[in-house]
Amino acid sequence: MKLFFVSLLICLASCQNLSKKNNIKEESKLSAKFYSFDLDKEIKNCEAQLNQAVPKLTDLTKHPRLIETNETEWKEIPNGRLVWTSGFYPGILWYMYNLSKDEKWKKEAIKRTEVFEDFKTITEHHDIGFMMFPAYGNGYMLGDKKEYKDILLTSAQSLASRYNPNVGTIRSWSNKMHPRWEQHITIIDNMLNLELLFWAAKNGGSKEYYDIAVKHAETTMANHYRPDYTSWHVIEYDSISGKVLNRHTKQGYADDSRWSRGQAWGIYGYTMVYRETGDKKFLDFAVKITDKYLELLPEDYIPHWDFDVPNKEIEERDASAAAVVASGLLELSTLVEDKNKQEQYFDAAMRMLESLSSDAYSGVGKADSFLLHSTGAKSLGHEIDVALIYAEYYYIESLDRLKKMELAN
Ligand code: GLY
């Protein structure tokens, strides 16, 4: 009998220990420290990469755009009004300032941001959001540069001027960079530009910007997605009737294929639209398109440049899509209510970051970038298996988001 009670006590004690362990395990699922990804070390790695790259980037009229395959240094291109990537480099510097609190990065960020104030009047395409928000938006929010407010508000006004109420979207392209430029063309990438409008509506700009952003997101949800929740790249609308005339691609493998970065823009975009509106239909949609994306991923969580390329063994990956999704998923993991979903998305984001920071994708010790192996536009014959400045931007944004999440835990 005595033996029975002793055994029972031991059993109860070990059950208690087990449940304690389980509790610890449950908490751990939402913390970076339980992954083979050392956040502080990765931040230091990124800072070291910037310390290596920045002294070489002295021409203020240009910005680093890519590092060619097997090269080590950034190729710079002019900060042109038509160049959608102009704002990412200053954006990276703002994030490094936020992560390190080292004033030298703030000084560098200001220097690289303030060179294109004139871009606030861009009305010739939709990319003004991509160009101004990472630079001036981050400067305002992370660098306390309140004087950037008017520049951002003017930028939002310029973007909103491209909204066509007959269609219910912002017109993406209208110069002759596209063969059917005379139609109202909207691309999935445009979802990212909406953040500028939401910000402006909350910060002294017209309330109409909010309505435009919501309507754009609704119209895109209705027309840009296939029944399997994957996205087309380009939609041509009739600018009077608003009818869809044509669906095709510019950067994907085929008109009806699933271009990876297009899926990434959607995930990031709808997550942000839910954050800004609190409207559950956008959250449900973000969940659906995310689940599809995760289902299509290869084992290492880094997509090929298009999910539908044949010969996956030889086709290039796109680390930039993975970086965009990692950042979006970290945010989505904080917005979904279901605990399993929170864990699933956090876990997927961490696996993306683990892969990106691994020797297979990291630029550390090989080039001046954080990451390698992105593909910008293989269908157009360029930026194939290279380092890309926007991959760097969304990667460091992921680190910044993760850091915030860790501090909040
Ligand atoms: N927004 C252009 C691209 O994703 O390549």
Boltz pocket constraint, residues with backbone or C-beta under 6 A from the ligand:
constraints:
  - pocket:
      binder: B
      contacts: [[A, 84], [A, 189], [A, 251], [A, 261], [A, 376]]
      max_distance: 6.0
